[in-house]
């Protein structure tokens, strides 16, 4: 069973291939992805790595968490499940009702 890890505080120069290379020293990397900003195309400074089993994931956490990466201290831990996001509609915020919006005169 594979194990997904969160890797934060990455140097902005790190891409997915470099992330995979970092983690491959600790076992078989199933996938590695640096999260990119969709507007700028620049790294957001974090990513996710999926290791082939829990022992390799634990080895990667122990080996990489707190290590220096381009002057930044890596944060590596188990990835948490993504939280459900609510809708963006706000009660009473229609344009005609003026809900919550104050005009500045």
C-alpha positions as CSV (number, residue, x, y, z in Angstrom):
1,X,0.0,0.0,0.0
2,X,1.4,3.4,-1.0
3,X,1.8,6.3,1.3
4,X,1.4,10.0,0.3
5,X,3.7,12.7,1.8
6,X,3.5,16.4,1.9
7,X,6.7,18.3,1.3
8,X,6.7,22.0,2.2
9,X,9.1,24.9,2.2
10,X,10.7,23.8,-1.1
11,X,13.0,26.1,-2.9
12,X,11.1,27.8,-5.7
13,X,13.7,26.3,-8.2
14,X,12.7,22.7,-7.4
15,X,10.6,21.0,-10.0
16,X,8.9,17.6,-10.0
17,X,11.9,15.7,-11.3
18,X,14.2,17.2,-8.6
19,X,11.6,16.3,-5.9
20,X,11.4,12.8,-7.2
21,X,15.2,12.5,-7.1
22,X,15.3,13.8,-3.5
23,X,12.9,11.1,-2.3
24,X,14.2,8.3,-4.4
25,X,17.2,7.9,-2.1
26,X,14.6,6.5,0.5
27,X,12.7,4.1,-1.7
28,X,10.5,3.7,-4.7
29,X,8.7,6.9,-5.7
30,X,5.3,6.2,-7.2
31,X,4.7,9.9,-8.1
32,X,6.2,13.3,-7.3
33,X,4.5,16.6,-8.0
34,X,5.4,20.2,-7.2
35,X,2.3,22.4,-7.1
36,X,2.4,25.3,-9.5
37,X,0.5,28.6,-9.4
38,X,-1.9,28.5,-12.3
39,X,-1.6,32.3,-12.9
40,X,2.2,32.7,-12.8
41,X,3.4,29.2,-13.6
42,X,5.8,29.5,-10.7
43,X,6.2,26.9,-7.9
44,X,4.1,27.4,-4.8
45,X,6.9,26.0,-2.7
46,X,5.3,22.7,-1.8
47,X,4.4,19.4,-3.3
48,X,3.3,15.8,-2.8
49,X,5.2,12.6,-3.1
50,X,3.8,9.1,-3.1
51,X,6.1,6.3,-1.9
52,X,5.4,2.7,-2.6
53,X,5.0,1.7,1.1
54,X,4.8,3.0,4.6
55,X,8.4,2.0,5.6
56,X,9.9,4.0,2.7
57,X,7.6,6.9,3.6
58,X,8.8,6.9,7.2
59,X,12.4,6.7,6.0
60,X,11.9,9.7,3.8
61,X,10.2,11.7,6.6
62,X,13.1,10.8,9.0
63,X,15.8,11.6,6.4
64,X,14.4,14.8,4.8
65,X,12.3,16.6,7.4
66,X,14.3,19.6,8.6
67,X,17.0,19.2,5.9
68,X,18.3,22.3,4.1
69,X,17.0,22.8,0.6
70,X,18.3,26.0,-1.0
71,X,18.5,27.8,2.3
72,X,15.1,26.6,3.4
73,X,14.3,23.9,6.0
74,X,12.2,21.2,4.4
75,X,8.9,20.1,6.0
76,X,8.0,16.5,5.3
77,X,5.1,14.7,6.8
78,X,2.1,12.5,6.0
79,X,-0.3,14.2,3.7
80,X,-3.7,14.9,5.2
81,X,-6.8,14.2,3.2
82,X,-8.1,17.3,1.3
83,X,-10.9,19.1,3.1
84,X,-14.2,19.6,1.3
85,X,-14.6,23.2,0.3
86,X,-18.0,24.9,0.7
87,X,-19.6,26.9,-2.0
88,X,-18.6,30.5,-2.4
89,X,-22.1,32.0,-2.3
90,X,-22.6,34.3,0.6
91,X,-26.0,34.7,2.1
92,X,-27.4,38.2,1.6
93,X,-24.6,39.3,-0.7
94,X,-26.7,39.9,-3.8
95,X,-25.9,43.2,-5.5
96,X,-29.4,44.7,-4.8
97,X,-29.5,43.8,-1.1
98,X,-26.2,45.4,-0.3
99,X,-25.5,42.6,2.1
100,X,-22.2,43.2,3.9
101,X,-20.9,45.8,1.4
102,X,-20.5,49.3,2.4
103,X,-20.0,52.1,-0.1
104,X,-17.4,54.6,0.8
105,X,-18.5,58.1,0.2
